[in-house]
């Protein structure tokens, strides 16, 4: 083995891209949690959100929103679409952050095991992480826009101008 082959790989750029992606995923979780907490009708529902991870949080928020009579079927469907669109991105996030990193045939990979599905791997590439970050940011923006529109109906007192 040559010294170049045994030298540790510099993963600074990958680690930075991973950090940006984790930040965007956490932002999505936070804005979903905010929407659920603001729209929950019962303290028990609001409190239950505090212990949920993203995979269980997003459907719980949709269930909370479905209880609000002010929310139109179209608004509920729009939130449902955001949640549906978020699921594969959150699964990708999980592979990256919960996976073991290793090098196979010169390629850096994240690998973890799924029950009944065996192992899953993803290449650790800056471009892939940056794409995932951008997709998560777009979901954050969609969630914020949806929440803002709905809160104008459900919490109109928050949106009154100072001169009203």
N, CA, C and O of each residue as an XYZ file, in Angstrom:
656
protein
N       0.849     -1.174      0.000
C       0.000      0.000      0.000
C       0.893      1.234      0.000
O       1.852      1.328      0.766
N       0.564      2.156     -0.857
C       1.356      3.377     -0.940
C       0.921      4.356      0.156
O      -0.181      4.234      0.690
N       1.776      5.321      0.491
C       1.386      6.323      1.497
C       0.115      7.080      1.088
O      -0.693      7.440      1.945
N      -0.062      7.319     -0.207
C      -1.260      8.019     -0.662
C      -2.513      7.194     -0.407
O      -3.563      7.739     -0.068
N      -2.403      5.879     -0.571
C      -3.549      5.007     -0.355
C      -3.912      4.895      1.126
O      -5.083      4.711      1.458
N      -2.943      5.001      2.005
C      -3.219      4.850      3.428
C      -3.525      6.177      4.109
O      -3.982      6.190      5.252
N      -3.283      7.282      3.435
C      -3.558      8.587      4.024
C      -5.065      8.786      4.152
O      -5.819      8.400      3.259
N      -5.507      9.383      5.250
C      -6.952      9.618      5.393
C      -7.448     10.599      4.345
O      -6.762     11.557      3.986
N      -8.638     10.342      3.869
C      -9.262     11.194      2.865
C      -9.712     12.494      3.531
O     -10.235     12.477      4.645
N      -9.510     13.609      2.854
C      -9.996     14.893      3.351
C     -11.491     14.981      3.022
O     -11.873     15.072      1.855
N     -12.320     14.954      4.049
C     -13.771     14.982      3.855
C     -14.382     16.316      4.276
O     -15.588     16.400      4.507
N     -13.562     17.352      4.375
C     -14.055     18.646      4.839
C     -15.206     19.160      3.984
O     -16.201     19.646      4.522
N     -15.088     19.061      2.660
C     -16.147     19.568      1.791
C     -17.430     18.759      1.942
O     -18.528     19.316      1.911
N     -17.291     17.457      2.103
C     -18.468     16.603      2.308
C     -19.103     16.900      3.658
O     -20.326     16.978      3.771
N     -18.279     17.063      4.672
C     -18.806     17.370      6.002
C     -19.541     18.707      6.016
O     -20.571     18.836      6.678
N     -19.030     19.695      5.299
C     -19.703     20.999      5.218
C     -21.046     20.861      4.501
O     -22.046     21.425      4.944
N     -21.071     20.124      3.410
C     -22.321     19.916      2.675
C     -23.313     19.121      3.526
O     -24.514     19.391      3.502
N     -22.810     18.152      4.270
C     -23.659     17.376      5.174
C     -24.262     18.292      6.243
O     -25.446     18.179      6.563
N     -23.463     19.184      6.783
C     -23.959     20.115      7.792
C     -25.052     21.005      7.244
O     -26.041     21.257      7.933
N     -24.900     21.487      6.021
C     -25.927     22.327      5.402
C     -27.217     21.528      5.204
O     -28.311     22.042      5.434
N     -27.084     20.290      4.784
C     -28.258     19.450      4.577
C     -28.962     19.172      5.901
O     -30.190     19.236      5.969
N     -28.211     18.867      6.945
C     -28.797     18.603      8.261
C     -29.527     19.849      8.756
O     -30.608     19.747      9.335
N     -28.942     21.019      8.531
C     -29.580     22.270      8.930
C     -30.927     22.444      8.229
O     -31.909     22.825      8.866
N     -30.981     22.168      6.930
C     -32.228     22.320      6.184
C     -33.270     21.302      6.649
O     -34.450     21.636      6.760
N     -32.853     20.076      6.921
C     -33.788     19.067      7.415
C     -34.339     19.468      8.784
O     -35.531     19.305      9.047
N     -33.484     19.987      9.645
C     -33.932     20.455     10.962
C     -34.871     21.646     10.818
O     -35.818     21.784     11.592
N     -34.621     22.498      9.844
C     -35.505     23.638      9.605
C     -36.883     23.169      9.167
O     -37.896     23.719      9.598
N     -36.922     22.159      8.312
C     -38.210     21.603      7.886
C     -38.960     21.039      9.083
O     -40.156     21.281      9.245
N     -38.266     20.301      9.905
C     -38.893     19.743     11.098
C     -39.418     20.868     12.004
O     -40.517     20.763     12.549
N     -38.650     21.919     12.161
C     -39.051     23.023     13.029
C     -40.281     23.746     12.501
O     -41.189     24.048     13.275
N     -40.333     24.030     11.207
C     -41.492     24.763     10.690
C     -42.745     23.889     10.698
O     -43.850     24.397     10.886
N     -42.584     22.592     10.498
C     -43.729     21.676     10.613
C     -44.210     21.621     12.063
O     -45.412     21.655     12.329
N     -43.269     21.536     12.990
C     -43.625     21.499     14.417
C     -44.351     22.797     14.805
O     -45.345     22.759     15.530
N     -43.856     23.932     14.324
C     -44.498     25.218     14.595
C     -45.934     25.211     14.075
O     -46.853     25.602     14.795
N     -46.133     24.775     12.841
C     -47.480     24.734     12.265
C     -48.391     23.867     13.123
O     -49.515     24.262     13.432
N     -47.918     22.700     13.505
C     -48.732     21.800     14.318
C     -49.063     22.386     15.673
O     -50.198     22.285     16.141
N     -48.080     22.996     16.301
C     -48.325     23.574     17.625
C     -49.272     24.762     17.545
O     -50.116     24.934     18.425
N     -49.152     25.574     16.522
C     -50.047     26.724     16.379
C     -51.477     26.296     16.052
O     -52.429     26.979     16.430
N     -51.631     25.194     15.367
C     -52.956     24.771     14.925
C     -53.597     23.713     15.811
O     -54.769     23.390     15.616
N     -52.878     23.170     16.767
C     -53.439     22.157     17.659
C     -54.567     22.760     18.487
O     -54.443     23.867     19.012
N     -55.648     22.033     18.595
C     -56.794     22.483     19.385
C     -56.682     22.047     20.843
O     -57.280     22.662     21.726
N     -55.924     20.996     21.092
C     -55.811     20.464     22.455
C     -54.354     20.495     22.902
O     -53.441     20.241     22.115
N     -54.157     20.806     24.164
C     -52.800     20.816     24.720
C     -52.131     19.459     24.569
O     -50.923     19.390     24.346
N     -52.895     18.378     24.688
C     -52.323     17.029     24.569
C     -51.734     16.812     23.177
O     -50.664     16.222     23.030
N     -52.444     17.294     22.162
C     -51.934     17.149     20.788
C     -50.671     17.977     20.599
O     -49.712     17.525     19.973
N     -50.676     19.177     21.137
C     -49.515     20.075     21.040
C     -48.320     19.440     21.751
O     -47.216     19.390     21.208
N     -48.552     18.963     22.956
C     -47.465     18.369     23.739
C     -46.925     17.095     23.099
O     -45.732     16.807     23.197
N     -47.795     16.335     22.447
C     -47.367     15.076     21.819
C     -46.373     15.325     20.693
O     -45.550     14.460     20.393
N     -46.439     16.487     20.072
C     -45.515     16.798     18.979
C     -44.076     16.914     19.466
O     -43.140     16.671     18.704
N     -43.895     17.283     20.725
C     -42.559     17.540     21.257
C     -41.649     16.322     21.204
O     -40.430     16.469     21.116
N     -42.212     15.132     21.256
C     -41.388     13.920     21.315
C     -41.268     13.211     19.970
O     -40.589     12.189     19.873
N     -41.911     13.732     18.942
C     -41.916     13.033     17.655
C     -40.730     13.445     16.788
O     -40.382     14.621     16.690
N     -40.126     12.448     16.168
C     -39.099     12.716     15.168
C     -39.801     13.038     13.845
O     -41.007     12.831     13.710
N     -39.053     13.536     12.891
C     -39.638     14.053     11.652
C     -40.561     13.053     10.964
O     -41.630     13.437     10.490
N     -40.179     11.797     10.898
C     -40.987     10.802     10.202
C     -42.376     10.639     10.786
O     -43.329     10.366     10.056
N     -42.501     10.802     12.080
C     -43.809     10.695     12.739
C     -44.434     12.069     12.960
O     -45.651     12.189     13.103
N     -43.610     13.086     12.987
C     -44.109     14.440     13.214
C     -44.982     14.922     12.062
O     -46.070     15.450     12.292
N     -44.526     14.751     10.841
C     -45.244     15.302      9.704
C     -46.659     14.741      9.583
O     -47.591     15.523      9.401
N     -46.870     13.420      9.676
C     -48.252     12.919      9.644
C     -49.071     13.387     10.848
O     -50.277     13.604     10.725
N     -48.433     13.544     12.001
C     -49.159     14.030     13.186
C     -49.633     15.457     12.967
O     -50.733     15.814     13.389
N     -48.818     16.281     12.311
C     -49.227     17.652     12.005
C     -50.431     17.631     11.069
O     -51.376     18.397     11.261
N     -50.408     16.776     10.075
C     -51.547     16.690      9.152
C     -52.814     16.280      9.907
O     -53.894     16.802      9.630
N     -52.689     15.358     10.851
C     -53.855     14.946     11.638
C     -54.393     16.105     12.474
O     -55.605     16.267     12.610
N     -53.497     16.901     13.027
C     -53.921     18.072     13.800
C     -54.636     19.061     12.893
O     -55.696     19.578     13.245
N     -54.067     19.319     11.742
C     -54.647     20.283     10.803
C     -56.026     19.818     10.338
O     -56.929     20.634     10.153
N     -56.187     18.519     10.150
C     -57.465     17.973      9.682
C     -58.597     18.223     10.680
O     -59.769     18.171     10.306
N     -58.267     18.491     11.926
C     -59.286     18.758     12.951
C     -59.809     20.193     12.895
O     -60.834     20.503     13.502
N     -59.119     21.059     12.179
C     -59.507     22.470     12.127
C     -60.576     22.681     11.065
O     -60.351     22.380      9.892
N     -61.731     23.195     11.461
C     -62.825     23.413     10.510
C     -62.535     24.555      9.548
O     -63.141     24.634      8.479
N     -61.606     25.447      9.919
C     -61.296     26.580      9.046
C     -60.437     26.176      7.855
O     -60.345     26.911      6.872
N     -59.816     25.022      7.942
C     -58.912     24.559      6.884
C     -59.744     23.921      5.777
O     -60.523     23.000      6.025
N     -59.575     24.410      4.573
C     -60.323     23.871      3.436
C     -59.708     22.534      2.999
O     -58.548     22.251      3.298
N     -60.493     21.724      2.294
C     -59.926     20.485      1.751
C     -58.711     20.743      0.856
O     -57.774     19.945      0.835
N     -58.727     21.846      0.126
C     -57.600     22.183     -0.745
C     -56.356     22.514      0.078
O     -55.248     22.122     -0.288
N     -56.534     23.226      1.179
C     -55.402     23.551      2.047
C     -54.845     22.292      2.709
O     -53.630     22.134      2.829
N     -55.735     21.399      3.136
C     -55.285     20.144      3.728
C     -54.544     19.308      2.688
O     -53.524     18.691      2.995
N     -55.054     19.288      1.470
C     -54.385     18.541      0.398
C     -53.017     19.142      0.085
O     -52.066     18.409     -0.186
N     -52.912     20.466      0.120
C     -51.623     21.115     -0.151
C     -50.598     20.733      0.915
O     -49.443     20.450      0.598
N     -51.025     20.727      2.185
C     -50.117     20.293      3.242
C     -49.756     18.826      3.056
O     -48.598     18.442      3.225
N     -50.737     18.012      2.711
C     -50.475     16.590      2.463
C     -49.451     16.384      1.364
O     -48.633     15.467      1.442
N     -49.487     17.230      0.336
C     -48.515     17.120     -0.755
C     -47.117     17.495     -0.284
O     -46.140     16.849     -0.663
N     -47.013     18.528      0.534
C     -45.708     18.889      1.084
C     -45.146     17.717      1.878
O     -43.974     17.367      1.740
N     -45.987     17.117      2.706
C     -45.547     15.989      3.535
C     -45.138     14.813      2.654
O     -44.109     14.181      2.893
N     -45.940     14.522      1.642
C     -45.599     13.431      0.711
C     -44.268     13.701      0.014
O     -43.437     12.804     -0.127
N     -44.077     14.939     -0.418
C     -42.831     15.308     -1.092
C     -41.637     15.246     -0.146
O     -40.516     14.973     -0.575
N     -41.873     15.497      1.133
C     -40.776     15.521      2.117
C     -40.280     14.123      2.471
O     -39.097     13.958      2.772
N     -41.133     13.129      2.445
C     -40.763     11.794      2.944
C     -39.492     11.229      2.300
O     -38.591     10.820      3.031
N     -39.377     11.186      0.976
C     -38.145     10.596      0.417
C     -36.895     11.406      0.753
O     -35.808     10.843      0.887
N     -37.042     12.717      0.888
C     -35.891     13.549      1.240
C     -35.458     13.300      2.680
O     -34.264     13.292      2.983
N     -36.424     13.097      3.560
C     -36.073     12.786      4.947
C     -35.457     11.390      5.061
O     -34.585     11.164      5.900
N     -35.904     10.462      4.228
C     -35.275      9.140      4.209
C     -33.830      9.236      3.730
O     -32.949      8.568      4.270
N     -33.589     10.066      2.717
C     -32.210     10.274      2.253
C     -31.368     10.880      3.360
O     -30.230     10.467      3.584
N     -31.927     11.857      4.047
C     -31.234     12.481      5.179
C     -30.844     11.423      6.205
O     -29.726     11.429      6.719
N     -31.769     10.520      6.499
C     -31.487      9.484      7.491
C     -30.343      8.580      7.063
O     -29.512      8.189      7.883
N     -30.303      8.253      5.788
C     -29.204      7.407      5.303
C     -27.869      8.093      5.532
O     -26.905      7.466      5.972
N     -27.818      9.378      5.234
C     -26.562     10.107      5.394
C     -26.154     10.260      6.854
O     -24.996     10.027      7.199
N     -27.085     10.645      7.706
C     -26.651     10.981      9.060
C     -26.641      9.796     10.017
O     -25.948      9.835     11.034
N     -27.390      8.751      9.715
C     -27.382      7.585     10.592
C     -26.527      6.452     10.028
O     -26.338      5.422     10.674
N     -26.020      6.656      8.830
C     -25.229      5.613      8.195
C     -23.781      5.625      8.640
O     -23.249      6.637      9.096
N     -23.173      4.478      8.493
C     -21.726      4.378      8.711
C     -21.045      4.793      7.418
O     -21.440      4.368      6.332
N     -20.028      5.621      7.540
C     -19.288      6.066      6.365
C     -18.127      5.124      6.134
O     -17.419      4.737      7.064
N     -17.949      4.768      4.895
C     -16.821      3.918      4.550
C     -16.462      4.075      3.093
O     -17.242      4.583      2.287
N     -15.271      3.632      2.776
C     -14.792      3.728      1.408
C     -14.796      2.335      0.802
O     -14.227      1.402      1.367
N     -15.441      2.197     -0.352
C     -15.500      0.932     -1.074
C     -15.030      1.211     -2.492
O     -15.624      2.013     -3.212
N     -13.950      0.534     -2.882
C     -13.378      0.715     -4.222
C     -13.136      2.182     -4.548
O     -13.352      2.616     -5.679
N     -12.690      2.936     -3.564
C     -12.359      4.335     -3.770
C     -13.527      5.292     -3.654
O     -13.342      6.507     -3.719
N     -14.739      4.758     -3.481
C     -15.928      5.609     -3.351
C     -16.319      5.706     -1.878
O     -16.380      4.697     -1.176
N     -16.581      6.915     -1.424
C     -17.030      7.132     -0.057
C     -18.544      6.953     -0.027
O     -19.271      7.576     -0.800
N     -19.011      6.082      0.888
C     -20.429      5.737      0.971
C     -20.943      5.893      2.391
O     -20.183      5.794      3.355
N     -22.236      6.136      2.509
C     -22.948      6.025      3.781
C     -23.822      4.783      3.658
O     -24.519      4.603      2.659
N     -23.780      3.928      4.675
C     -24.530      2.682      4.610
C     -25.225      2.457      5.938
O     -24.637      2.667      6.999
N     -26.486      2.027      5.877
C     -27.177      1.584      7.072
C     -28.153      0.486      6.703
O     -28.379      0.205      5.526
N     -28.722     -0.125      7.716
C     -29.592     -1.265      7.507
C     -31.026     -0.879      7.797
O     -31.322     -0.184      8.770
N     -31.905     -1.345      6.932
C     -33.339     -1.139      7.111
C     -33.973     -2.485      7.448
O     -33.633     -3.497      6.834
N     -34.888     -2.510      8.416
C     -35.569     -3.774      8.698
C     -36.251     -4.309      7.440
O     -36.875     -3.553      6.695
N     -36.132     -5.592      7.212
C     -36.743     -6.297      6.085
C     -36.239     -5.866      4.719
O     -36.575     -6.509      3.725
N     -35.444     -4.803      4.626
C     -34.973     -4.330      3.325
C     -33.471     -4.474      3.150
O     -32.931     -4.076      2.117
N     -32.791     -5.031      4.130
C     -31.354     -5.174      4.011
C     -30.645     -3.844      4.143
O     -31.143     -2.923      4.792
N     -29.486     -3.748      3.530
C     -28.673     -2.543      3.623
C     -29.018     -1.567      2.508
O     -29.400     -1.968      1.408
N     -28.881     -0.300      2.806
C     -28.999      0.732      1.779
C     -27.732      1.575      1.845
O     -27.192      1.838      2.919
N     -27.285      1.980      0.693
C     -26.084      2.808      0.624
C     -26.369      4.016     -0.244
O     -27.224      3.989     -1.129
N     -25.631      5.075      0.034
C     -25.683      6.294     -0.779
C     -24.260      6.789     -0.913
O     -23.500      6.786      0.055
N     -23.899      7.215     -2.109
C     -22.575      7.815     -2.252
C     -22.527      9.136     -1.478
O     -23.504      9.884     -1.445
N     -21.408      9.401     -0.876
C     -21.202     10.665     -0.180
C     -20.535     11.615     -1.159
O     -19.316     11.613     -1.332
N     -21.357     12.411     -1.784
C     -20.863     13.356     -2.789
C     -21.434     14.731     -2.486
O     -22.615     14.865     -2.165
N     -20.600     15.742     -2.588
C     -21.020     17.108     -2.292
C     -22.217     17.498     -3.151
O     -23.169     18.088     -2.639
N     -22.192     17.188     -4.421
C     -23.288     17.579     -5.318
C     -24.617     16.977     -4.864
O     -25.643     17.658     -4.879
N     -24.605     15.708     -4.460
C     -25.833     15.060     -3.992
C     -26.347     15.715     -2.719
O     -27.548     15.941     -2.573
N     -25.442     16.020     -1.801
C     -25.837     16.661     -0.547
C     -26.365     18.070     -0.796
O     -27.327     18.491     -0.154
N     -25.752     18.797     -1.713
C     -26.219     20.146     -2.034
C     -27.596     20.109     -2.692
O     -28.436     20.967     -2.420
N     -27.830     19.129     -3.548
C     -29.150     18.979     -4.172
C     -30.202     18.678     -3.112
O     -31.285     19.263     -3.119
N     -29.884     17.773     -2.212
C     -30.812     17.441     -1.128
C     -31.076     18.661     -0.258
O     -32.218     18.899      0.137
N     -30.047     19.434      0.044
C     -30.222     20.667      0.831
C     -31.178     21.623      0.145
O     -32.054     22.199      0.792
N     -31.021     21.796     -1.147
C     -31.887     22.712     -1.902
C     -33.331     22.214     -1.904
O     -34.266     23.005     -1.777
N     -33.507     20.912     -2.047
C     -34.862     20.354     -2.034
C     -35.507     20.519     -0.668
O     -36.695     20.828     -0.578
N     -34.742     20.318      0.392
C     -35.264     20.523      1.745
C     -35.603     21.987      1.983
O     -36.620     22.294      2.605
N     -34.753     22.899      1.491
C     -35.033     24.329      1.638
C     -36.319     24.701      0.918
O     -37.102     25.500      1.431
N     -36.549     24.141     -0.250
C     -37.792     24.412     -0.984
C     -39.004     23.918     -0.187
O     -40.050     24.566     -0.184
N     -38.866     22.787      0.481
C     -39.953     22.277      1.323
C     -40.177     23.167      2.544
O     -41.316     23.372      2.963
N     -39.106     23.689      3.107
C     -39.232     24.647      4.209
C     -40.027     25.855      3.730
O     -40.957     26.294      4.407
N     -39.670     26.393      2.570
C     -40.358     27.562      2.033
C     -41.832     27.280      1.783
O     -42.685     28.104      2.111
N     -42.139     26.126      1.207
C     -43.530     25.759      0.960
C     -44.306     25.651      2.267
O     -45.456     26.083      2.353
N     -43.671     25.072      3.282
C     -44.334     24.923      4.577
C     -44.585     26.283      5.219
O     -45.664     26.521      5.763
N     -43.611     27.166      5.161
C     -43.776     28.504      5.734
C     -44.896     29.244      5.005
O     -45.743     29.865      5.646
N     -44.909     29.186      3.692
C     -45.956     29.866      2.925
C     -47.332     29.308      3.258
O     -48.284     30.068      3.439
N     -47.442     27.983      3.341
C     -48.714     27.349      3.689
C     -49.146     27.786      5.091
O     -50.298     28.167      5.299
N     -48.236     27.731      6.032
C     -48.550     28.077      7.414
C     -48.979     29.535      7.524
O     -49.951     29.846      8.211
N     -48.268     30.418      6.860
C     -48.607     31.840      6.890
C     -50.027     32.065      6.380
O     -50.802     32.787      7.006
N     -50.370     31.459      5.262
C     -51.706     31.635      4.686
C     -52.782     31.107      5.629
O     -53.824     31.738      5.804
N     -52.533     29.964      6.226
C     -53.527     29.367      7.116
C     -53.643     30.148      8.421
O     -54.750     30.361      8.917
N     -52.526     30.572      8.973
C     -52.577     31.319     10.235
C     -53.279     32.665     10.064
O     -53.836     33.189     11.029
N     -53.265     33.224      8.880
C     -54.014     34.462      8.655
C     -55.504     34.244      8.875
O     -56.223     35.170      9.249
N     -55.968     33.011      8.640
C     -57.374     32.673      8.889
C     -57.601     32.257     10.336
O     -58.531     32.733     10.987
N     -56.757     31.377     10.831
C     -56.998     30.795     12.151
C     -56.539     31.681     13.297
O     -57.051     31.567     14.411
N     -55.583     32.559     13.040
C     -55.020     33.435     14.069
C     -54.963     34.873     13.555
O     -53.926     35.533     13.619
N     -56.090     35.335     13.049
C     -56.132     36.652     12.404
C     -55.647     37.764     13.333
O     -55.105     38.765     12.866
N     -55.836     37.597     14.640
C     -55.425     38.636     15.594
C     -53.916     38.887     15.560
O     -53.467     39.974     15.923
N     -53.145     37.921     15.138
C     -51.689     38.079     15.059
C     -51.306     39.004     13.911
O     -50.265     39.660     13.957
N     -52.134     39.056     12.898
C     -51.786     39.751     11.660
C     -52.407     41.135     11.535
O     -52.349     41.738     10.463
N     -52.990     41.643     12.592
C     -53.572     42.993     12.543
C     -52.472     44.042     12.521
O     -51.460     43.929     13.212
N     -52.697     45.051     11.718
C     -51.742     46.171     11.642
C     -51.800     46.958     12.942
O     -52.803     46.919     13.655
N     -50.729     47.666     13.247
C     -50.649     48.458     14.477
C     -51.759     49.501     14.561
O     -52.211     49.824     15.659
N     -52.205     50.033     13.431
C     -53.201     51.090     13.466
C     -54.637     50.576     13.526
O     -55.574     51.375     13.526
N     -54.824     49.266     13.576
C     -56.184     48.710     13.657
C     -56.650     48.635     15.085
O     -57.769     48.194     15.347
